[in-house]
Amino acid sequence: MNCLIRIGRHGPRSFRQLAHIHELQFQVRLCRIRQHSTSPRSLSNRSSHRQNSGRSGNSDVPPYIIYGFGVPFAGLTAASIYAYYSCLDNVPYTNRRRLLATSPQWETNMGNEQYESLLRQHQGGILPNGHRASVTVQRVGSRIAAAAHKCSRQWNANNTNIQHKSPSPYTYTVVRSPDANAFVLPGNHVFVLTGLFKYAHDEDELASVLGHEMAHNLARHAGERVSENILFTILRRLALIIDPPGVLFALLIPAETLLYSLPHSREHEMEADRIGIILASEACYDPRAAKRVFSRMKQDAESGNGGAPPPEFLSTHPGYDTRLTFFDQWMGDALARFNEDSGNKCRAIREEMKRARRMAAKDHDRREGRGR
């Protein structure tokens, strides 16, 4: 548009001419404004402004997203972190840090229920209390239990944040079975299967096995396993929420087993081995007997009896070679306790053990009618 409008060289001579001149000047200014607004540079600037304003508008998160999902998620995350760290606990003696969300009373109640169930299950195979094997297990177990109570009292005294509670008395149940096994339930219920005596030939060797089992209870491994199961149950449910088809869930299960559950189970066994020989030595049983028991088990496995064990990384228990190697590393501390005070601490006690064995043998012969 041509905006150049010529005005006469002579100025306006009337009001009408003056008004006409002002109108022409207004049209010139309006024409220039229109030319500027339609220029490429102006269009580019306005387009850029619209794009920037569009981006700014799209980046704003709606309030219902923030308050409906963001705030609850942040609160749940903070509560979960607090709950996790408030449930952390240290294992007696080894001082390992672990998650423990259960109470001792809850664990005891769980163990009592299992105890009653096992009594019903093995009702026909339980040896009487007066049987020689039952008497031996009771005598050795009582000394190991006293050492475990002593260790527990010392640990509680050094950790004032722990509730002091008198431990439940131990029960000892010997079951006639070819299986070589022993285990302890929360609530201090000890079970020994008679097949174990194939590998534990004397009281020192029996003490090494009972010390291992009571160490599981002292360390509260059962409660730790329950706590971990709670945590992994939550993770599994989250995996199904994140991935409803279940692909992530299917990958999580074997990964959890191979990378955490099995290694952690082997760690529990090693920890019980370590604490067990300490309890045995505190009770004045020779801690070196543990190596003899596991050496017999290893020889039996290598000879093919009972089948070959699985590879260690697929097992809940460490391999025999691994356990024997670590026994060598821990034996110095255990022997120092056993030989404390130049051996005088345990010398009189071991003499008392011999007398108790002789009296138990006489009682057994008398009950069998051979002591007349």
C-alpha positions in Angstrom: 0.0 0.0 0.0 1.3 3.4 -1.0 1.1 5.6 2.1 2.7 8.7 0.6 -0.1 11.3 0.4 0.9 14.7 -0.9 -0.3 17.8 0.9 -0.2 21.1 -0.9 2.8 23.3 -0.2 0.5 26.0 1.0 -0.8 25.4 4.5 -4.5 24.9 5.3 -6.6 28.0 4.8 -9.8 26.8 6.4 -11.1 24.5 9.3 -12.3 21.9 6.7 -8.8 21.8 5.2 -7.2 21.4 8.6 -9.5 18.5 9.5 -8.8 16.9 6.2 -5.1 17.2 6.8 -5.4 15.5 10.3 -7.4 12.7 8.8 -4.7 12.1 6.2 -2.0 12.1 8.8 -3.9 9.5 10.9 -4.3 7.3 7.9 -0.5 7.5 7.2 0.3 6.4 10.8 -2.3 3.6 10.6 -0.8 2.4 7.3 2.7 2.3 8.8 1.5 0.3 11.7 -0.2 -2.2 9.4 3.0 -2.5 7.3 5.1 -3.2 10.4 2.6 -5.9 11.7 2.7 -7.7 8.4 6.5 -7.8 8.0 8.3 -11.2 8.2 10.3 -10.2 11.2 7.2 -9.2 13.2 5.4 -12.4 12.3 8.5 -14.4 13.4 8.6 -12.7 16.8 4.9 -13.2 17.4 5.1 -16.9 16.4 8.1 -17.4 18.8 6.2 -15.7 21.6 3.1 -17.9 21.0 5.3 -21.1 21.0 7.1 -20.0 24.2 3.8 -19.2 25.9 2.5 -22.6 24.8 5.4 -24.4 26.3 5.0 -22.6 29.5 1.4 -23.5 29.7 2.0 -27.2 29.0 4.7 -27.4 31.7 2.4 -26.4 34.5 1.4 -29.5 36.5 -2.3 -29.5 37.4 -2.9 -29.1 41.1 -4.9 -32.3 41.4 -1.8 -34.3 40.3 0.4 -32.6 42.9 -2.0 -32.9 45.8 -3.8 -36.1 44.7 -0.7 -38.2 43.9 2.6 -36.3 44.6 1.9 -35.4 48.3 0.7 -38.9 49.3 3.5 -40.6 47.5 6.1 -38.3 49.2 4.5 -39.0 52.6 4.4 -42.8 52.0 8.1 -42.7 50.9 9.1 -40.7 54.0 7.1 -43.1 56.3 8.6 -46.1 54.7 12.2 -44.8 55.1 11.4 -44.0 58.8 9.9 -47.4 59.4 12.9 -49.1 57.8 15.5 -47.3 59.8 13.5 -47.6 63.1 13.5 -51.4 62.6 17.3 -51.8 62.2 19.0 -53.9 64.8 22.4 -55.4 65.5 23.1 -59.1 65.9 24.7 -60.1 69.3 28.4 -60.8 69.2 28.8 -60.3 65.4 27.2 -56.8 65.5 25.8 -57.3 62.0 23.2 -54.6 61.0 20.0 -56.1 59.8 16.2 -55.4 59.5 14.2 -56.8 62.4 10.5 -55.8 62.5 9.2 -58.5 64.8 9.0 -58.4 68.6 10.5 -61.2 70.8 7.0 -61.9 72.2 5.6 -62.4 68.7 8.5 -64.7 67.8 7.9 -66.7 71.0 4.2 -67.1 70.2 5.0 -68.3 66.7 7.6 -70.8 68.0 5.1 -72.1 70.6 2.5 -72.8 67.9 5.1 -74.7 65.8 6.3 -76.6 68.9 2.8 -77.9 69.6 2.3 -78.8 66.0 5.6 -80.8 65.8 4.8 -82.6 69.1 1.6 -83.9 67.5 3.4 -84.7 64.2 6.2 -86.8 65.9 4.1 -88.1 68.7 5.0 -91.7 68.1 8.7 -91.2 67.7 9.5 -88.9 70.7 11.9 -90.6 73.1 11.0 -90.5 76.8 12.7 -88.0 79.1 14.5 -90.8 80.9 16.1 -92.3 77.7 19.9 -92.0 77.7 19.9 -89.9 74.5 17.3 -87.5 76.0 19.2 -87.2 79.2 22.4 -86.4 77.3 20.8 -83.8 75.1 19.2 -82.3 78.2 22.5 -82.2 80.1 24.5 -80.7 77.3 21.8 -78.4 76.1 21.4 -76.9 79.6 25.0 -75.9 79.7 24.8 -74.3 76.3 21.6 -72.5 77.2 23.3 -71.1 80.3 26.1 -69.7 78.1 23.5 -68.3 75.7 21.6 -66.6 78.5 24.9 -65.1 79.8 25.7 -63.8 76.3 22.2 -62.3 76.0 22.5 -60.5 79.4 25.8 -59.0 78.4 24.5 -57.8 75.1 21.4 -56.3 76.7 23.5 -54.6 79.3 25.6 -52.9 76.6 22.5 -51.9 74.6 20.2 -49.9 76.8 17.6 -49.4 74.0 16.7 -53.1 74.1 13.9 -54.2 76.3 15.2 -56.6 79.0 13.1 -59.7 79.2 13.8 -63.0 80.9 14.3 -65.7 78.3 11.9 -68.6 78.1 13.2 -71.9 79.6 14.5 -74.4 77.0 12.7 -77.6 76.1 14.5 -80.6 74.6 12.8 -83.1 72.4 14.6 -86.1 70.9 12.9 -87.8 68.0 13.7 -91.2 66.7 14.5 -90.7 63.0 17.3 -91.7 60.5 17.7 -88.0 59.5 20.8 -86.3 60.8 19.3 -83.0 62.0 18.7 -80.7 64.9 16.9 -77.4 65.0 15.5 -74.9 67.5 12.3 -72.9 67.4 11.6 -69.4 68.7 10.6 -69.7 72.3 13.7 -72.0 73.0 12.3 -75.3 71.8 15.2 -77.7 70.8 14.6 -80.7 68.6 17.3 -83.4 68.0 16.7 -86.3 65.5 18.6 -89.4 66.5 20.3 -89.7 63.0 22.5 -86.8 64.2 24.4 -89.2 66.5 25.9 -90.8 63.4 28.1 -87.6 63.2 28.1 -86.4 66.8 29.9 -89.1 68.8 30.6 -87.4 72.1 29.3 -84.5 74.2 31.8 -82.0 72.8 30.5 -82.8 69.3 26.9 -82.7 70.4 27.6 -79.3 72.0 28.9 -77.9 68.8 25.6 -78.8 67.0 23.4 -77.5 69.9 25.5 -74.3 70.1 24.9 -73.7 66.4 21.2 -74.2 66.8 20.9 -72.0 69.9 22.9 -69.3 68.2 20.1 -69.1 65.6 17.7 -68.3 68.4 20.1 -65.9 70.1 20.6 -64.0 66.9 16.8 -64.0 66.3 17.2 -65.3 62.7 13.6 -66.5 62.5 12.3 -62.9 63.2 14.8 -61.6 60.6 13.5 -63.9 58.0 9.9 -62.9 58.7 10.9 -59.2 58.5 12.5 -59.8 55.1 9.5 -61.7 53.8 7.3 -58.7 54.7 9.6 -56.3 52.8 9.7 -58.5 49.7 6.0 -59.0 49.8 5.6 -55.3 49.5 8.1 -55.1 46.6 6.3 -57.9 44.8 3.0 -56.1 45.0 4.6 -52.9 43.8 6.0 -54.8 40.9 2.5 -55.9 39.9 1.2 -52.4 40.2 4.0 -51.0 38.0 3.8 -53.8 35.5 0.3 -55.5 35.6 1.2 -58.2 33.0 3.6 -59.6 35.5 6.9 -59.5 33.5 8.7 -57.6 36.2 7.2 -59.9 38.9 8.4 -62.9 37.0 12.0 -61.5 36.9 11.9 -60.3 40.5 11.2 -63.8 42.1 14.3 -65.6 40.8 16.5 -62.5 41.2 15.4 -62.2 44.8 16.1 -65.9 45.5 19.5 -66.1 43.8 20.8 -62.6 44.8 19.4 -62.2 48.2 17.4 -65.0 49.9 19.9 -67.9 49.4 23.1 -65.8 50.1 21.4 -64.4 53.2 20.4 -67.9 54.4 24.1 -69.0 54.0 25.1 -65.9 56.0 22.8 -66.9 58.8 24.4 -70.4 58.9 27.9 -68.9 59.0 26.9 -66.5 61.8 25.4 -69.4 63.8 28.6 -71.4 63.3 30.6 -68.5 64.6 28.4 -67.8 67.6 27.9 -71.5 68.2 31.5 -72.4 68.9 31.7 -69.4 71.2 28.7 -70.7 73.2 30.3 -74.2 73.3 33.6 -72.8 74.6 31.9 -70.6 77.2 30.1 -73.8 78.4 33.5 -75.5 78.6 33.1 -77.8 75.6 35.9 -78.2 73.2 35.1 -75.9 70.2 37.4 -78.0 67.9 34.7 -80.7 68.0 32.7 -78.7 65.4 35.3 -79.4 62.8 35.2 -83.1 63.5 31.4 -83.2 63.0 31.5 -81.3 59.7 34.4 -83.3 58.5 32.4 -86.5 59.0 29.5 -85.0 57.1 31.8 -84.0 54.3 33.3 -87.5 54.0 29.8 -89.0 54.0 28.7 -86.7 51.2 31.8 -87.4 49.1 31.2 -91.1 49.5 27.8 -90.7 47.9 25.6 -91.4 50.9 22.5 -89.2 50.7 23.3 -87.9 47.3 25.6 -85.1 46.1 24.8 -81.7 47.6 23.7 -78.9 45.3 26.2 -76.1 44.2 26.8 -73.7 47.1 25.2 -70.7 45.2 22.0 -72.7 45.0 22.0 -73.9 48.6 20.6 -72.5 51.8 23.8 -73.7 53.6 27.5 -73.1 52.9 29.6 -75.9 51.5 31.5 -78.1 53.9 34.9 -76.7 52.7 33.7 -73.1 53.3 32.6 -73.9 56.8 35.7 -75.8 57.8 37.8 -72.9 56.4 36.0 -70.3 58.5 36.1 -72.5 61.6 39.9 -72.2 61.3 39.6 -68.4 61.3 37.3 -68.2 64.3 38.9 -70.9 66.4 41.5 -68.7 68.0 38.8 -66.6 69.8 36.9 -69.8 70.9 40.0 -71.6 72.2 41.0 -68.5 74.1 37.7 -68.7 76.0 38.0 -72.4 76.4 41.6 -72.2 77.8 40.9 -69.1 79.9 42.9 -68.8 83.1 45.4 -71.4 81.8 42.6 -74.0 81.5 41.6 -73.8 85.1 38.2 -72.3 84.3 37.0 -75.4 82.5 39.2 -78.1 84.2 36.9 -78.6 87.2 33.8 -78.3 85.1 34.9 -81.0 82.6 35.7 -83.3 85.6 32.1 -82.7 86.7 30.9 -83.6 83.2 32.7 -86.9 83.4 31.0 -87.7 86.7 27.6 -86.8 85.3 28.2 -89.1 82.3 29.1 -92.0 84.6 26.0 -91.5 86.7 23.8 -91.2 83.6 25.2 -94.5 82.4 24.6 -96.2 85.7 21.0 -94.9 85.8 20.5 -96.2 82.3 21.8 -99.7 83.2 19.6 -99.8 86.3 16.5 -98.9 84.3 17.4 -101.6 81.7 17.8 -104.1 84.5 21.6 -104.6 84.0 22.8 -102.9 87.1 21.8 -105.6 89.6 
